[in-house]
Amino acid sequence: MSEIIEVKAGIEAENEKFAAEVRKLLRQHHVRLINLMASPGAGKTSLLEQTIDGLKGAYRVAVLEADVDADVDAKRIEARGAKAVQIHTGGSCHMDASMTLQALRTLDLDEYDLIFLENVGNLVCPAEFDTGADLKVMILSIPEGDDKPLKYPLMFQVTDCILVNKIDTDEIFDFDLQKLQKNVAALNDHAQIIPISAFTGSGVENWLYYLRECIRSTAAGF
Amino acid sequence: MSEIIEVKAGIEAENEKFAAEVRKLLRQHHVRLINLMASPGAGKTSLLEQTIDGLKGAYRVAVLEADVDADVDAKRIEARGAKAVQIHTGGSCHMDASMTLQALRTLDLDEYDLIFLENVGNLVCPAEFDTGADLKVMILSIPEGDDKPLKYPLMFQVTDCILVNKIDTDEIFDFDLQKLQKNVAALNDHAQIIPISAFTGSGVENWLYYLRECIRSTAAGF
């Protein structure tokens, strides 16, 4: 049974102080933290299921599952054989660094190499808060449309990697990958765009390759 | 060319005061306001395009388009022949009553019967704020999944109507309408659930029927 912890938002002006504490804690225990952000239903948990499978034997993985309520996602992660901590955000629409710190402190960090923070499903608020993570990854799913960078610019600006999920439904939806690339390029000159299907597994190997490279390469700032 | 107005959030504790002002203004001018909420990419603007077409000749419609940035949605609405006001929320993840009031005051309200507020794409924050609207409608799209009421309970609690959009993609996604109904019933005993496809137009007539009934019937509290 996954643990459920209730966290409280920190004072916004002090977020950077808490983010620095998160980074210090991660370095002390030689563990990496990845902040995974997306709209509701874009496929965050499905991606994590595939990622846990793909990294099995190479890295010890835990997942912090942030939700306003419920524990369905944590159960899915534990069914995959990874440690999950279900975080209830007390109504908050995002995770901040203080909340992340509270969640990390419930884990024996020496037991893990890689921790994913599955943020609250939301393209607005999570983009505004540094959680202290080493890498910011977002998912945009095909049914959401290629115009989303125009409407949620901060999220597309701050992310290091954009996973374009549900590409198995590409023929049904009017989604133009080149248009997305153009919309992203206007905001962000370094983000990797990787098309995947967390449902069929297509492209997931490219994501895992990117992730392993980030972990290996200090030049990537990871 | 659609107007762009920049609005500022009101003081949260005073939201009810502003909501009362919105209601008073709407009653003075015999106009109805509908707060339309959903995740990014669920199909809010596509629904409004269909709705404007369906109500043509019966009601004079205007749309308040709330976005963190961009004016793509307002342009789509104006191309359909309805008045659009593009609201920039100054980074805010939702519309509050004060912001709604600022937007309504840019319109000559005697020119309209029905005004839609297309809220910021977000299942968390918009649910927390009474905008003074007469009716709250949300869209959940099939690709998002039937478990969303478990994870975003407040939105499903406060809404009067749930439009289940993109039903033309029902066979591709693992979405169980009965499971959704069960998840909703645990939170909300009055919300209408109406399956539609804003893309094919399927079910839109049921939505328009519901809307016309709400407008006609004072018993529905509208």
Interface residues (C-beta under 8 A of the other chain):
Chain A: S39 P40 G41 D67 V68 D69 A70 V72 D73 G91 C93 V120 G121 N122 L123 V124 C125 E128 S141 P143 E144 G145 D147 K148 L150 K151 Y152 P153 L154 K166 T169 I172 F173
Chain B: S39 P40 G41 D67 V68 D69 A70 V72 D73 G91 C93 V120 G121 N122 L123 V124 C125 E128 S141 P143 E144 G145 D147 K148 L150 K151 Y152 P153 L154 K166 T169 I172 F173
